Amino acid sequence: MSAAAPRQGSAVPRSPLLPQVRGHNAPLDGIRAIAALMVLVFHVAVETGAALEPGVRGALLSAAELAVPLFFALSGLLLFRPWVRACLDGTRGPDVRVYLWKRALRVLPAYWLVAVVALLIWSRDQLDAVRPWVEVLTLTFTYNTDPWWVGTGPYGLGQMWSLCVEVSFYALLPLIALVLTRYAARGSDADRRARRLLVGLGALSVLGLLAFLPQFYPEPRPYMNAWLPRTLGLFAVGMALAVLTEWAWRERGPDGPVRRLCRTLYANATLCWALAAILYALNSTPAGGPRFVGTDGLWISVFATVTAMGFAFFIIAPVAVMPEPGSGPRAHRWRDGAWLETVLSHPLSLFLGKVSYGIFIWQFVVLYSWRSFTGQEIFTGSFWLDMVPVTAGTVLLAALTHRYVEEPAQRLAGRVRPAGAPKRPKPSLTGRPAGAPRPQSPESSSESSPPESSSEPSASSASSSEPSPDSSSPPS
């Protein structure tokens, strides 16, 4: 980086309200659990016709597809953070080969298992063709403009369109980060670089909205609804939260506006989630588009995307800015913003968050198998009589997949590095090498430097739809 690193050993007040930016943030698992269940609710509601019924109930069920923005924003938050850290400190960013290797092992093994099962059961007429196998196994089938299936993907894999978007984001993130950090590096200090990053993310969001133009003009191209460009603003929401939380540790002064913003978001978690509920309701109206798949026009798409961005922000922001565990006196578990941590850190929430990727990838296989077993036709049946057994079967398969596929793959990701990938020390948040002696600060003995953390996303700190792979369990 061309910009100079911040002053070594610069003191930062040990405030209990500085966001947690290292280690495992357990409440984010709770967000993934909520998103995974929303995806399941949406698909069961559509399959049984409950989401297509007129009235408030059908409208609210149809809006459960807002789980997708949650997963995308989580991916942006967790995966972009190492580049933000390096940019603000003026240090080298994460190794791209290691990053891509970990992403591949996080997503592909479990997905391949489900994809093969679905193809063998429902796409037997395509088994002797090479192209379907290549498209499905490489998660590029959404780019087939003359597909051999109906809907958003091959039967049993229709929800994987969002995983295709996630994988496209994973592949392009190093390039996006390069452009953003090169622009931000012109700032002379961390504050200016952070502001430039936010400006760049604003431009990325506008680019995502402009991507709707070729989708609808000069003629509609429905297949572009499952492509990455139109979702860039959803990822940018999480990426902006990564900038704010890292910036809070480096902001000048004892109590600058960024730290006050983080403190306000955390203390007003109830208000944030109330605003998210309002945006959810707005998205469920006809202004948010049809209740099934696709969009009706340019302005409806823009409205749906903007409300989805706001929904994702107000759900995730109070969790992203939660203070480090043990950094100060623990608040009452049900007061201010602490209630949110209490709910999201419940053992059930943590378990569902841990297996959320499996819930995402297995749900259609279980749903279609159950409905075939019970002899139900499309858009018929009881929502609850399907929801209970499908949820139980999906969670069971998700737990088994996590235990016997995902965990071994993550261990492999941590033990094996791509050929030629250098081993390097983990940089601190202030740019000092990990383990280096901390210079004494003359300002106050009660102050300390920001915590040290790896600049490379690990298998446990960055998953998806997010998905969530750890940073996100892939969405619906």
N, C-alpha and C positions, 0 to 999 in steps of 0.2 A: 504494500500500500504506500502511496506517496505521502499521505498525511502522517504527521508525527504522532507518536503514541502519547496518551495523556501522561501527565507528570507521575512518575513512579511513586507508588506508595501514598498517593493522594488520599487524604482521610475522608471517610464517609461516616456520618453519624450512625451509630447502631440503633436504628429506629425499628420498632416492632412492626412498622407498616411498610417496610421495603419489601417488594414482591419476591416470592421465591422464584429464583431463576436457575437453580441447579438441583440435581437429584430428582427423585420421582415425586411428582405432584399428584398425590392420591386423589384429590377431588376431581381432577380432570378425568380420571377413570369413571367417576360417577356421571360426568357429562356424556362420556361414551356410552355408558349403560342406558341413559335416557334416550340418546339418539338411536341406539340399536333397537330398543323397544318401539320407538316411534316408527322406524322403518318396517318392523314386523306388523305393527298395528295398521299402517297404511296398506300394505300388501294384502293382508287378510280382509280389510275393509273393502278394498277394490274387488277382490276375487269373489266375495260374498255379495257384492252389490251395495253394502251398507254405506260406502263412501259416495255412492252415486245417487242415493235417495235425496229427494228435496227436503229442505229444512235445515235447521241449525246442526243437528247431530251429523248428518251426512257431510255438511260443509266442514265441520271441525275435524272429522275423521280424514277427509281428503287433504287437509292442510298438514297432516302428519309427515308428509314428504319434506317438510322443512328440516327433517333430520339431515338431509343432504348438505345444506349450508353449514350445519354444525360440524359435520365431519371434515368438510373442506377447510373451514376456518381453523379447526384443530390442527390439521396438517400444516397450514401456513404458520401457525404459532410455533409449533415444536420443531419443524424442519428448517425454518428460516433463521431461528435464533442463533445458531453457531456463526452464520455469516454476519448477523447484526453485531454480535460480540466482537468478532474480528475487525469489523469496520470501525466501530466506536473506539476500539483500543489501538487501531492502526497496526494490527498484526496479521499474519497470514491466515486465510480462511481454511476451512476443512478440506481434507483430501477428497477430491471428487470420486476417485475410484473406490475408496473405502465407503463413502456415502452410498454410491450406487450398489455396491456389493451388499451392504446391510439392508437396503431397501428391497432388493431382489429376494433375499432370503427371508425377509419379513413377510412379503406378500405372496410370492409365487408358489411355494410348496403346498400350502393348504389350498390355495385356489386351484392348482392343477388337479388335486384330488377330487374336488367338487366338480370341476369342469369335465373330467373324464367320466365320472358317474353320470352326470346329466346327459352327456353326449351318447353314452352307451344305452341309456334308458329311452331317450326321446328323439334322438337324431341319428338313428341307425342308417337311414337312407343316405347320410353324408359320410359314413365312416370310411368308405373307400376313396374319398377325395382328399387331396392334400390341402387345398386352400382352406376349407373349414377348420381343420386341425391347427394350421398355422395361425389363422386369425384368432381363434379362441385361446390357444395356449400363449400367444404373445399379447393378448388383450388389445388387439387392434381391430376387432370385428366391427366396431362402431364406425370405422372409416370406410367400410364397404357401402358404397352408395347404391348398390343394387343387391341387397342382402337376400340370402336364401331362407330367412326366417321372417316371421311376422312380429311386429312390436319393437321392443327396445333391445332384443337380443335373442339368441337361440333359446328354445323352450327349456325352462329350468334355470336359465342364466340371465333372465331379463334384467335383474337388478345390477348386473355387472357393468352396465354402461357407465355407472359412476366410478367404478373401480378403474375402468379404462381412462376416465378423466383424471383420476388420482395418479395413475402411472404416468400419464402424459405430463402432469405437473412435476412428478418426481424427476423425470428425465430432463425437463426444461429448467428446473429450479436453479441448478448451477449457473446457467446462462442468464437467467433473470437476476440472480444475485450478483453476478459479475457486472451487469449493466447498472444496477442500482448502487452497488458499492463504489464503482468507479465514479459515478456522479457524486455520491456522498463524500468521497475522499477529498473533494475540493474544499470541504470545510476544514477550518484550522483547528477545531477542537471537537470534543465529543458532542457538545450541544448542537453545534452547527451541522455536524454529520448526521445526527439523529433527525434534525429538521429536514435535511435533504432527503433522507430515506423516506420520511412520511410524504414529502412532496412527490417523490417517485412512485410511491404506492398509490397516491391519489391518481396519478397519471395512468397507472396500471388498471385501476378501477374504471376510469373513463374508457380506456381501451377495451375493457370487457363489455361495457355498454355499447360501444361502437361496433362490436362484433355482431350485434343483432342486425345491422344494416345488410350485410351480404346474406344473412339467413332469410330475410324477407324480401329483399329487392335485388334484381328486378323481378324475381319470382320466388315463391316460398321454397325453401330447402329444409324440410323437416329433419333430415338426418343431422344437420348442424346443431340441433338442440342437444346432442350428446357429445359435442366436441369441447375441448378445453377453453378456447378463447372466450366464450360467453360467460364462463364461471370465474374468470380471473378476479373479479371484484370480491367474490366469496372467499377466495384464498387470501386476498389482500387484507381482509378484516383481521384474520389471525396474524398475518405478517406485521400489521401495524401494532397489534398488542405485543408482539415480540420486541418491537422497537421501543415502545413505551416502558415495558418492564425492565429492559436492559438499561435504558436511558435513566430511569429513576435511580439506579445505583451510581451513576456517573454525573448526575446533574450538579451544577455548581450551587453553592449555598446550602445551608442546613435544611431549608424547607421550601424548595422551588415549586413551580406550578405543576410539574410532572408528578412529583411526589404527592402533592395535594390532590391531584386528579386520581391517582391510585388509591389514596386513602378514602376519597369520596366514593369511588366505585365500590370499594369493599364495604364501607359502612352503610351504603344504601343498596345493598343487594336486593332487598325486597322491592324497592322502586324499580331497579333494573329489570327484574323478572316480571314486574307488572307491565312495564313498557314492552317487554318481549311478548307478553300475552296479548297486548293490544295489536302489535304488528302481526302476530299469528292470526288473530281474528280478521284483520284487514286482508291478509293473504288468502283467507278462506272464502272471501267474497268473489263475485264474478269478475271484479277488477283484477284479481290475481290469476285469472286464466281458468281453463277447463279443469274439471276434477280428476281427469285420468292422466293422460300423457300428452305432452306437447304444449304449444302455446298458440293463441289465436291471432296474434299480431304484434307489431313492433312495440307499441306503447304498453300493451298488457305485459309483455315480456320485461320491459324496463321497470314497470311498477312492481312486478313480482320479484325481480332481482333486488331492487332497492329495499323492499320490505324484508326480503330474506337476509340481506346484509345486516340490516338493523337488528333483526331477530337474533342472528348469530352473535353479533357484538354484545347485546345486552344479556344474553345467556352466559357467554364465556368470559366476558370482561371481569365480573366480580370474582370469578374463580382464578383467572390468570394473575390478578394483582394480590391474591391472598399472601399475607406475610409468611416469612420463613418459619417453620415449626420451631418452637423454643427460642425465638428471637426476642421474646418479651413476655410479659404476663399474659396468660391465656384468658381470653374473654369468656364470659358466660356462654355456654354452648348454644343458647337460643336467642342471644341478643345481637343487635346490630347485624353485621355480616356473618357472624359466627354460625348462625343457624344453617347457612348454606353448606359450610364445611361439615357440620354435623350430619346433615342428610346425605351429602355426596360421599362421605367417608364411611358410611354404614357398611358393614361386611357384605351385605347383599349387593349394594351398589358397586363395591370394589370387585366382587366376583363377576358380576355381569359385565363390568367394564373390561375385566381381564379377558373374558371370552367373547367380547363384542364382535371381533372380526369373524369368528366362527358363526355367531348368530346371523351376521350379514350374509355370509356366503352359502350357508346351508338352508336358509329359510324357504326358498322356492322349491328345493328338492323335497323338503318335508311337507310343505303346503300342498304341492301337486300330488304327492304320493297319498296324503291323507284324503284329499278330495276324490282321487281316483278310487281309493279303497271304499269310501262311503257313497260313491256313485253320484256325486253332485255335479251339476252343470255350472258353466261359467255364470257369474253374477246372480247366483242363487245360494241359499243356505243361511244359517244363523251365524252371525259374527262371533258370539261368545262360544258356541259349540265347536267352532273351528279354532278360535283363538287359544283356548286352553290346551288342547292336545298338541297343536302345532307349536306353541311356545315351549311346552315340555320337551317335545322331540327335538326341536331346534337347539335348545339349551344343552340337552344331553350330548348331541353330536358336537356342538361347539366346545364343550368341556373336554371331550375325548380328543378332538382335533388339536386343541391347545396343548394338551398333555403329551400327545404322541407325535405331533407334527410341528407345531409352532415353537414349542420350547426347545426341542433338539435343533431346529433350524437357527434359532437365536443363539444357542450355545456355539454352533458352528460359525456364525457370523462374528462372534467375539474372539474365536480362536484362530481362524484362518483369515489372512489378509491377502488382497490381490497381489500378484507378483510385482515386485518393485515398489510397493507402497511403503514409504518410509515410516519408521516408528519415531514419534516425536513427543516431547513433553507436553502435558496439558497446560495451555496458557491460562493465566488467571484473568479475572474480569478487569484488572487494571493493566494488563499487558506484561506483568512479571511472570517469569517461568514458575511453574508450580514447585513449591519447596524452597524457593529462594527466600533468604531472610528479608523480613519486612523492615523497611527503613522506619526509624522512630519519627513519629509526627510530633512537632512541637506544639500542636494546637490543643490537644486534649488527650489524656490517657484513657478516656472512656470511648474514644473513637476507634474505628477499625476499617480496614479496606474491604471492598466487596468480596464476596466469597469466590473461591476458585472453582472452575468448572471446565470440563472438556469442551473444546470448540467443535468437536465432531459429534454428530448425532449418534447415540448408541442404540442398540436394539431395544433397550427399555425406555429410552427417553424420547424416541421419535417413531411412532407407529402410524396406520390408516387402516374410515371412512372410514378415522379417522376416522382408515379404514382399518380400527384403529390399529391393523398394524398399530403400533403403539401410539403413533402420533395421530392416528385417526383410523377408526374402523371404517372401511369404505361404506359410503352411503347407499341409499336405495336406488 
